[in-house]
């Protein structure tokens, strides 16, 4: 999901919202939460658009 706005006559992506939906056992939830806190620092896409597009992530367990 994201937010797109018009900048003059051009559509521009302003915000990207990512939901990670993991199917892992309860014994792995704390580890997944911990990794989720810092994963964007090591994500090539997040690092490439950081500063020009806001990124929000959410972690859900199935």
PDB file with SEQRES, HELIX, SHEET and CRYST1 records, atoms N, CA, C and O in Angstrom:
SEQRES   1 A   62  UNK UNK UNK UNK UNK UNK UNK UNK UNK UNK UNK UNK UNK          
SEQRES   2 A   62  UNK UNK UNK UNK UNK UNK UNK UNK UNK UNK UNK UNK UNK          
SEQRES   3 A   62  UNK UNK UNK UNK UNK UNK UNK UNK UNK UNK UNK UNK UNK          
SEQRES   4 A   62  UNK UNK UNK UNK UNK UNK UNK UNK UNK UNK UNK UNK UNK          
SEQRES   5 A   62  UNK UNK UNK UNK UNK UNK UNK UNK UNK UNK                      
HELIX    1 AA1 UNK A   26  UNK A   28  5                                   3    
HELIX    2 AA2 UNK A   29  UNK A   38  1                                  10    
HELIX    3 AA3 UNK A   39  UNK A   42  5                                   4    
HELIX    4 AA4 UNK A   44  UNK A   49  1                                   6    
SHEET    1 AA1 3 UNK A   2  UNK A   7  0                                        
SHEET    2 AA1 3 UNK A  10  UNK A  22 -1                                        
SHEET    3 AA1 3 UNK A  54  UNK A  61  1                                        
CRYST1    1.000    1.000    1.000  90.00  90.00  90.00 P 1           1          
ATOM      1  N   UNK A   1       0.852  -1.149   0.000  1.00  0.00           N  
ATOM      2  CA  UNK A   1       0.000   0.000   0.000  1.00  0.00           C  
ATOM      3  C   UNK A   1       0.909   1.225   0.000  1.00  0.00           C  
ATOM      4  O   UNK A   1       2.073   1.144   0.391  1.00  0.00           O  
ATOM      5  N   UNK A   2       0.380   2.338  -0.432  1.00  0.00           N  
ATOM      6  CA  UNK A   2       1.197   3.527  -0.466  1.00  0.00           C  
ATOM      7  C   UNK A   2       0.372   4.783  -0.662  1.00  0.00           C  
ATOM      8  O   UNK A   2      -0.851   4.734  -0.788  1.00  0.00           O  
ATOM      9  N   UNK A   3       1.064   5.901  -0.687  1.00  0.00           N  
ATOM     10  CA  UNK A   3       0.426   7.178  -0.906  1.00  0.00           C  
ATOM     11  C   UNK A   3       1.028   7.801  -2.152  1.00  0.00           C  
ATOM     12  O   UNK A   3       2.243   7.972  -2.256  1.00  0.00           O  
ATOM     13  N   UNK A   4       0.158   8.136  -3.097  1.00  0.00           N  
ATOM     14  CA  UNK A   4       0.586   8.756  -4.346  1.00  0.00           C  
ATOM     15  C   UNK A   4      -0.066  10.125  -4.425  1.00  0.00           C  
ATOM     16  O   UNK A   4      -1.264  10.268  -4.182  1.00  0.00           O  
ATOM     17  N   UNK A   5       0.727  11.127  -4.766  1.00  0.00           N  
ATOM     18  CA  UNK A   5       0.213  12.485  -4.891  1.00  0.00           C  
ATOM     19  C   UNK A   5       0.627  13.056  -6.244  1.00  0.00           C  
ATOM     20  O   UNK A   5       1.567  12.584  -6.884  1.00  0.00           O  
ATOM     21  N   UNK A   6      -0.098  14.073  -6.649  1.00  0.00           N  
ATOM     22  CA  UNK A   6       0.243  14.756  -7.881  1.00  0.00           C  
ATOM     23  C   UNK A   6       1.230  15.876  -7.584  1.00  0.00           C  
ATOM     24  O   UNK A   6       1.016  16.673  -6.670  1.00  0.00           O  
ATOM     25  N   UNK A   7       2.294  15.934  -8.344  1.00  0.00           N  
ATOM     26  CA  UNK A   7       3.280  16.998  -8.268  1.00  0.00           C  
ATOM     27  C   UNK A   7       3.265  17.668  -9.636  1.00  0.00           C  
ATOM     28  O   UNK A   7       3.943  17.226 -10.563  1.00  0.00           O  
ATOM     29  N   UNK A   8       2.494  18.728  -9.750  1.00  0.00           N  
ATOM     30  CA  UNK A   8       2.253  19.305 -11.075  1.00  0.00           C  
ATOM     31  C   UNK A   8       1.373  18.343 -11.851  1.00  0.00           C  
ATOM     32  O   UNK A   8       0.241  18.068 -11.453  1.00  0.00           O  
ATOM     33  N   UNK A   9       1.889  17.832 -12.957  1.00  0.00           N  
ATOM     34  CA  UNK A   9       1.138  16.877 -13.777  1.00  0.00           C  
ATOM     35  C   UNK A   9       1.681  15.457 -13.647  1.00  0.00           C  
ATOM     36  O   UNK A   9       1.326  14.570 -14.423  1.00  0.00           O  
ATOM     37  N   UNK A  10       2.542  15.257 -12.658  1.00  0.00           N  
ATOM     38  CA  UNK A  10       3.204  13.959 -12.499  1.00  0.00           C  
ATOM     39  C   UNK A  10       2.770  13.306 -11.186  1.00  0.00           C  
ATOM     40  O   UNK A  10       2.727  13.972 -10.151  1.00  0.00           O  
ATOM     41  N   UNK A  11       2.449  12.016 -11.218  1.00  0.00           N  
ATOM     42  CA  UNK A  11       2.155  11.264 -10.002  1.00  0.00           C  
ATOM     43  C   UNK A  11       3.468  10.886  -9.328  1.00  0.00           C  
ATOM     44  O   UNK A  11       4.393  10.392  -9.974  1.00  0.00           O  
ATOM     45  N   UNK A  12       3.535  11.125  -8.023  1.00  0.00           N  
ATOM     46  CA  UNK A  12       4.757  10.863  -7.264  1.00  0.00           C  
ATOM     47  C   UNK A  12       4.408  10.005  -6.058  1.00  0.00           C  
ATOM     48  O   UNK A  12       3.438  10.284  -5.353  1.00  0.00           O  
ATOM     49  N   UNK A  13       5.194   8.965  -5.819  1.00  0.00           N  
ATOM     50  CA  UNK A  13       5.002   8.117  -4.644  1.00  0.00           C  
ATOM     51  C   UNK A  13       5.621   8.836  -3.447  1.00  0.00           C  
ATOM     52  O   UNK A  13       6.806   9.168  -3.459  1.00  0.00           O  
ATOM     53  N   UNK A  14       4.817   9.070  -2.425  1.00  0.00           N  
ATOM     54  CA  UNK A  14       5.287   9.776  -1.233  1.00  0.00           C  
ATOM     55  C   UNK A  14       5.551   8.834  -0.056  1.00  0.00           C  
ATOM     56  O   UNK A  14       6.427   9.094   0.769  1.00  0.00           O  
ATOM     57  N   UNK A  15       4.786   7.731   0.016  1.00  0.00           N  
ATOM     58  CA  UNK A  15       4.886   6.833   1.166  1.00  0.00           C  
ATOM     59  C   UNK A  15       4.580   5.407   0.725  1.00  0.00           C  
ATOM     60  O   UNK A  15       3.679   5.177  -0.081  1.00  0.00           O  
ATOM     61  N   UNK A  16       5.331   4.461   1.256  1.00  0.00           N  
ATOM     62  CA  UNK A  16       5.121   3.036   1.014  1.00  0.00           C  
ATOM     63  C   UNK A  16       4.878   2.375   2.360  1.00  0.00           C  
ATOM     64  O   UNK A  16       5.625   2.595   3.313  1.00  0.00           O  
ATOM     65  N   UNK A  17       3.830   1.563   2.433  1.00  0.00           N  
ATOM     66  CA  UNK A  17       3.509   0.834   3.652  1.00  0.00           C  
ATOM     67  C   UNK A  17       3.582  -0.663   3.347  1.00  0.00           C  
ATOM     68  O   UNK A  17       2.877  -1.164   2.471  1.00  0.00           O  
ATOM     69  N   UNK A  18       4.435  -1.361   4.073  1.00  0.00           N  
ATOM     70  CA  UNK A  18       4.665  -2.788   3.852  1.00  0.00           C  
ATOM     71  C   UNK A  18       4.212  -3.567   5.080  1.00  0.00           C  
ATOM     72  O   UNK A  18       4.561  -3.218   6.208  1.00  0.00           O  
ATOM     73  N   UNK A  19       3.437  -4.621   4.860  1.00  0.00           N  
ATOM     74  CA  UNK A  19       3.038  -5.511   5.949  1.00  0.00           C  
ATOM     75  C   UNK A  19       3.683  -6.869   5.713  1.00  0.00           C  
ATOM     76  O   UNK A  19       3.450  -7.508   4.688  1.00  0.00           O  
ATOM     77  N   UNK A  20       4.486  -7.299   6.660  1.00  0.00           N  
ATOM     78  CA  UNK A  20       5.082  -8.631   6.623  1.00  0.00           C  
ATOM     79  C   UNK A  20       4.152  -9.558   7.385  1.00  0.00           C  
ATOM     80  O   UNK A  20       3.857  -9.317   8.556  1.00  0.00           O  
ATOM     81  N   UNK A  21       3.693 -10.609   6.738  1.00  0.00           N  
ATOM     82  CA  UNK A  21       2.806 -11.586   7.357  1.00  0.00           C  
ATOM     83  C   UNK A  21       3.556 -12.906   7.442  1.00  0.00           C  
ATOM     84  O   UNK A  21       3.729 -13.598   6.439  1.00  0.00           O  
ATOM     85  N   UNK A  22       3.997 -13.250   8.642  1.00  0.00           N  
ATOM     86  CA  UNK A  22       4.836 -14.434   8.830  1.00  0.00           C  
ATOM     87  C   UNK A  22       4.063 -15.590   9.440  1.00  0.00           C  
ATOM     88  O   UNK A  22       3.266 -15.418  10.363  1.00  0.00           O  
ATOM     89  N   UNK A  23       4.320 -16.762   8.901  1.00  0.00           N  
ATOM     90  CA  UNK A  23       3.756 -17.993   9.458  1.00  0.00           C  
ATOM     91  C   UNK A  23       4.896 -18.724  10.168  1.00  0.00           C  
ATOM     92  O   UNK A  23       5.528 -19.620   9.608  1.00  0.00           O  
ATOM     93  N   UNK A  24       5.140 -18.318  11.415  1.00  0.00           N  
ATOM     94  CA  UNK A  24       6.186 -18.958  12.223  1.00  0.00           C  
ATOM     95  C   UNK A  24       5.605 -19.296  13.581  1.00  0.00           C  
ATOM     96  O   UNK A  24       4.632 -18.690  14.029  1.00  0.00           O  
ATOM     97  N   UNK A  25       6.211 -20.265  14.220  1.00  0.00           N  
ATOM     98  CA  UNK A  25       5.753 -20.669  15.540  1.00  0.00           C  
ATOM     99  C   UNK A  25       5.969 -19.564  16.572  1.00  0.00           C  
ATOM    100  O   UNK A  25       6.822 -18.693  16.403  1.00  0.00           O  
ATOM    101  N   UNK A  26       5.186 -19.619  17.634  1.00  0.00           N  
ATOM    102  CA  UNK A  26       5.254 -18.610  18.696  1.00  0.00           C  
ATOM    103  C   UNK A  26       6.657 -18.494  19.288  1.00  0.00           C  
ATOM    104  O   UNK A  26       7.044 -17.430  19.770  1.00  0.00           O  
ATOM    105  N   UNK A  27       7.412 -19.581  19.252  1.00  0.00           N  
ATOM    106  CA  UNK A  27       8.766 -19.544  19.818  1.00  0.00           C  
ATOM    107  C   UNK A  27       9.705 -18.637  19.011  1.00  0.00           C  
ATOM    108  O   UNK A  27      10.785 -18.291  19.489  1.00  0.00           O  
ATOM    109  N   UNK A  28       9.304 -18.250  17.797  1.00  0.00           N  
ATOM    110  CA  UNK A  28      10.123 -17.390  16.945  1.00  0.00           C  
ATOM    111  C   UNK A  28       9.617 -15.946  16.880  1.00  0.00           C  
ATOM    112  O   UNK A  28      10.240 -15.112  16.224  1.00  0.00           O  
ATOM    113  N   UNK A  29       8.531 -15.641  17.529  1.00  0.00           N  
ATOM    114  CA  UNK A  29       7.942 -14.305  17.447  1.00  0.00           C  
ATOM    115  C   UNK A  29       8.891 -13.213  17.960  1.00  0.00           C  
ATOM    116  O   UNK A  29       9.029 -12.170  17.319  1.00  0.00           O  
ATOM    117  N   UNK A  30       9.532 -13.435  19.083  1.00  0.00           N  
ATOM    118  CA  UNK A  30      10.427 -12.410  19.638  1.00  0.00           C  
ATOM    119  C   UNK A  30      11.606 -12.150  18.711  1.00  0.00           C  
ATOM    120  O   UNK A  30      12.024 -11.006  18.531  1.00  0.00           O  
ATOM    121  N   UNK A  31      12.138 -13.214  18.124  1.00  0.00           N  
ATOM    122  CA  UNK A  31      13.250 -13.049  17.180  1.00  0.00           C  
ATOM    123  C   UNK A  31      12.799 -12.259  15.964  1.00  0.00           C  
ATOM    124  O   UNK A  31      13.499 -11.350  15.516  1.00  0.00           O  
ATOM    125  N   UNK A  32      11.630 -12.600  15.425  1.00  0.00           N  
ATOM    126  CA  UNK A  32      11.101 -11.892  14.252  1.00  0.00           C  
ATOM    127  C   UNK A  32      10.864 -10.418  14.577  1.00  0.00           C  
ATOM    128  O   UNK A  32      11.150  -9.552  13.750  1.00  0.00           O  
ATOM    129  N   UNK A  33      10.352 -10.128  15.754  1.00  0.00           N  
ATOM    130  CA  UNK A  33      10.113  -8.731  16.152  1.00  0.00           C  
ATOM    131  C   UNK A  33      11.433  -7.969  16.249  1.00  0.00           C  
ATOM    132  O   UNK A  33      11.530  -6.816  15.826  1.00  0.00           O  
ATOM    133  N   UNK A  34      12.432  -8.617  16.802  1.00  0.00           N  
ATOM    134  CA  UNK A  34      13.745  -7.984  16.954  1.00  0.00           C  
ATOM    135  C   UNK A  34      14.370  -7.683  15.594  1.00  0.00           C  
ATOM    136  O   UNK A  34      14.905  -6.596  15.379  1.00  0.00           O  
ATOM    137  N   UNK A  35      14.301  -8.646  14.681  1.00  0.00           N  
ATOM    138  CA  UNK A  35      14.854  -8.458  13.333  1.00  0.00           C  
ATOM    139  C   UNK A  35      14.079  -7.386  12.572  1.00  0.00           C  
ATOM    140  O   UNK A  35      14.664  -6.597  11.830  1.00  0.00           O  
ATOM    141  N   UNK A  36      12.768  -7.362  12.760  1.00  0.00           N  
ATOM    142  CA  UNK A  36      11.934  -6.370  12.082  1.00  0.00           C  
ATOM    143  C   UNK A  36      12.372  -4.947  12.446  1.00  0.00           C  
ATOM    144  O   UNK A  36      12.278  -4.040  11.619  1.00  0.00           O  
ATOM    145  N   UNK A  37      12.845  -4.751  13.662  1.00  0.00           N  
ATOM    146  CA  UNK A  37      13.254  -3.424  14.120  1.00  0.00           C  
ATOM    147  C   UNK A  37      14.420  -2.844  13.320  1.00  0.00           C  
ATOM    148  O   UNK A  37      14.505  -1.626  13.161  1.00  0.00           O  
ATOM    149  N   UNK A  38      15.318  -3.691  12.814  1.00  0.00           N  
ATOM    150  CA  UNK A  38      16.496  -3.160  12.130  1.00  0.00           C  
ATOM    151  C   UNK A  38      16.655  -3.624  10.683  1.00  0.00           C  
ATOM    152  O   UNK A  38      17.630  -3.249  10.032  1.00  0.00           O  
ATOM    153  N   UNK A  39      15.739  -4.418  10.167  1.00  0.00           N  
ATOM    154  CA  UNK A  39      15.935  -5.010   8.842  1.00  0.00           C  
ATOM    155  C   UNK A  39      16.067  -3.978   7.726  1.00  0.00           C  
ATOM    156  O   UNK A  39      16.791  -4.222   6.761  1.00  0.00           O  
ATOM    157  N   UNK A  40      15.393  -2.835   7.826  1.00  0.00           N  
ATOM    158  CA  UNK A  40      15.435  -1.841   6.747  1.00  0.00           C  
ATOM    159  C   UNK A  40      16.851  -1.307   6.509  1.00  0.00           C  
ATOM    160  O   UNK A  40      17.183  -0.891   5.399  1.00  0.00           O  
ATOM    161  N   UNK A  41      17.678  -1.321   7.551  1.00  0.00           N  
ATOM    162  CA  UNK A  41      19.065  -0.869   7.403  1.00  0.00           C  
ATOM    163  C   UNK A  41      19.839  -1.725   6.406  1.00  0.00           C  
ATOM    164  O   UNK A  41      20.819  -1.265   5.820  1.00  0.00           O  
ATOM    165  N   UNK A  42      19.405  -2.962   6.211  1.00  0.00           N  
ATOM    166  CA  UNK A  42      20.119  -3.906   5.351  1.00  0.00           C  
ATOM    167  C   UNK A  42      19.331  -4.271   4.097  1.00  0.00           C  
ATOM    168  O   UNK A  42      19.741  -5.156   3.345  1.00  0.00           O  
ATOM    169  N   UNK A  43      18.213  -3.603   3.865  1.00  0.00           N  
ATOM    170  CA  UNK A  43      17.365  -3.873   2.698  1.00  0.00           C  
ATOM    171  C   UNK A  43      17.778  -2.948   1.555  1.00  0.00           C  
ATOM    172  O   UNK A  43      17.726  -1.729   1.717  1.00  0.00           O  
ATOM    173  N   UNK A  44      18.188  -3.489   0.404  1.00  0.00           N  
ATOM    174  CA  UNK A  44      18.618  -2.649  -0.712  1.00  0.00           C  
ATOM    175  C   UNK A  44      17.533  -1.683  -1.199  1.00  0.00           C  
ATOM    176  O   UNK A  44      17.837  -0.540  -1.541  1.00  0.00           O  
ATOM    177  N   UNK A  45      16.285  -2.124  -1.235  1.00  0.00           N  
ATOM    178  CA  UNK A  45      15.204  -1.251  -1.700  1.00  0.00           C  
ATOM    179  C   UNK A  45      14.977  -0.112  -0.704  1.00  0.00           C  
ATOM    180  O   UNK A  45      14.886   1.052  -1.093  1.00  0.00           O  
ATOM    181  N   UNK A  46      14.887  -0.452   0.570  1.00  0.00           N  
ATOM    182  CA  UNK A  46      14.679   0.570   1.597  1.00  0.00           C  
ATOM    183  C   UNK A  46      15.817   1.584   1.591  1.00  0.00           C  
ATOM    184  O   UNK A  46      15.577   2.786   1.706  1.00  0.00           O  
ATOM    185  N   UNK A  47      17.035   1.115   1.458  1.00  0.00           N  
ATOM    186  CA  UNK A  47      18.194   2.026   1.446  1.00  0.00           C  
ATOM    187  C   UNK A  47      18.202   2.893   0.198  1.00  0.00           C  
ATOM    188  O   UNK A  47      18.644   4.041   0.245  1.00  0.00           O  
ATOM    189  N   UNK A  48      17.720   2.361  -0.914  1.00  0.00           N  
ATOM    190  CA  UNK A  48      17.720   3.115  -2.174  1.00  0.00           C  
ATOM    191  C   UNK A  48      16.716   4.254  -2.168  1.00  0.00           C  
ATOM    192  O   UNK A  48      16.994   5.327  -2.704  1.00  0.00           O  
ATOM    193  N   UNK A  49      15.549   4.036  -1.566  1.00  0.00           N  
ATOM    194  CA  UNK A  49      14.507   5.066  -1.607  1.00  0.00           C  
ATOM    195  C   UNK A  49      14.445   5.907  -0.332  1.00  0.00           C  
ATOM    196  O   UNK A  49      13.700   6.885  -0.261  1.00  0.00           O  
ATOM    197  N   UNK A  50      15.218   5.527   0.654  1.00  0.00           N  
ATOM    198  CA  UNK A  50      15.239   6.269   1.920  1.00  0.00           C  
ATOM    199  C   UNK A  50      15.621   7.724   1.662  1.00  0.00           C  
ATOM    200  O   UNK A  50      16.562   8.015   0.923  1.00  0.00           O  
ATOM    201  N   UNK A  51      14.881   8.616   2.279  1.00  0.00           N  
ATOM    202  CA  UNK A  51      15.155  10.031   2.095  1.00  0.00           C  
ATOM    203  C   UNK A  51      14.266  10.677   1.057  1.00  0.00           C  
ATOM    204  O   UNK A  51      14.028  11.884   1.103  1.00  0.00           O  
ATOM    205  N   UNK A  52      13.766   9.878   0.111  1.00  0.00           N  
ATOM    206  CA  UNK A  52      12.878  10.446  -0.903  1.00  0.00           C  
ATOM    207  C   UNK A  52      11.454   9.915  -0.777  1.00  0.00           C  
ATOM    208  O   UNK A  52      10.502  10.583  -1.179  1.00  0.00           O  
ATOM    209  N   UNK A  53      11.311   8.722  -0.224  1.00  0.00           N  
ATOM    210  CA  UNK A  53       9.999   8.112  -0.013  1.00  0.00           C  
ATOM    211  C   UNK A  53       9.957   7.583   1.417  1.00  0.00           C  
ATOM    212  O   UNK A  53      10.848   6.844   1.835  1.00  0.00           O  
ATOM    213  N   UNK A  54       8.924   7.959   2.164  1.00  0.00           N  
ATOM    214  CA  UNK A  54       8.756   7.444   3.520  1.00  0.00           C  
ATOM    215  C   UNK A  54       8.374   5.970   3.460  1.00  0.00           C  
ATOM    216  O   UNK A  54       7.584   5.561   2.610  1.00  0.00           O  
ATOM    217  N   UNK A  55       8.936   5.178   4.362  1.00  0.00           N  
ATOM    218  CA  UNK A  55       8.657   3.744   4.405  1.00  0.00           C  
ATOM    219  C   UNK A  55       8.144   3.405   5.810  1.00  0.00           C  
ATOM    220  O   UNK A  55       8.757   3.771   6.812  1.00  0.00           O  
ATOM    221  N   UNK A  56       7.021   2.705   5.860  1.00  0.00           N  
ATOM    222  CA  UNK A  56       6.481   2.215   7.139  1.00  0.00           C  
ATOM    223  C   UNK A  56       6.283   0.719   7.005  1.00  0.00           C  
ATOM    224  O   UNK A  56       5.769   0.248   5.991  1.00  0.00           O  
ATOM    225  N   UNK A  57       6.684  -0.029   8.015  1.00  0.00           N  
ATOM    226  CA  UNK A  57       6.493  -1.469   7.977  1.00  0.00           C  
ATOM    227  C   UNK A  57       5.737  -1.925   9.208  1.00  0.00           C  
ATOM    228  O   UNK A  57       5.762  -1.294  10.265  1.00  0.00           O  
ATOM    229  N   UNK A  58       5.061  -3.050   9.023  1.00  0.00           N  
ATOM    230  CA  UNK A  58       4.274  -3.651  10.103  1.00  0.00           C  
ATOM    231  C   UNK A  58       4.512  -5.146  10.048  1.00  0.00           C  
ATOM    232  O   UNK A  58       4.643  -5.712   8.962  1.00  0.00           O  
ATOM    233  N   UNK A  59       4.571  -5.788  11.189  1.00  0.00           N  
ATOM    234  CA  UNK A  59       4.792  -7.223  11.283  1.00  0.00           C  
ATOM    235  C   UNK A  59       3.566  -7.885  11.878  1.00  0.00           C  
ATOM    236  O   UNK A  59       3.090  -7.505  12.947  1.00  0.00           O  
ATOM    237  N   UNK A  60       3.060  -8.888  11.164  1.00  0.00           N  
ATOM    238  CA  UNK A  60       1.906  -9.671  11.633  1.00  0.00           C  
ATOM    239  C   UNK A  60       2.284 -11.145  11.624  1.00  0.00           C  
ATOM    240  O   UNK A  60       3.098 -11.591  10.815  1.00  0.00           O  
ATOM    241  N   UNK A  61       1.678 -11.888  12.535  1.00  0.00           N  
ATOM    242  CA  UNK A  61       1.899 -13.335  12.587  1.00  0.00           C  
ATOM    243  C   UNK A  61       0.595 -14.041  12.208  1.00  0.00           C  
ATOM    244  O   UNK A  61      -0.496 -13.655  12.629  1.00  0.00           O  
ATOM    245  N   UNK A  62       0.751 -15.092  11.394  1.00  0.00           N  
ATOM    246  CA  UNK A  62      -0.420 -15.895  11.002  1.00  0.00           C  
ATOM    247  C   UNK A  62      -0.455 -17.159  11.817  1.00  0.00           C  
ATOM    248  O   UNK A  62      -1.359 -17.978  11.647  1.00  0.00           O  
TER     249      UNK A  62                                                      
END                                                                             
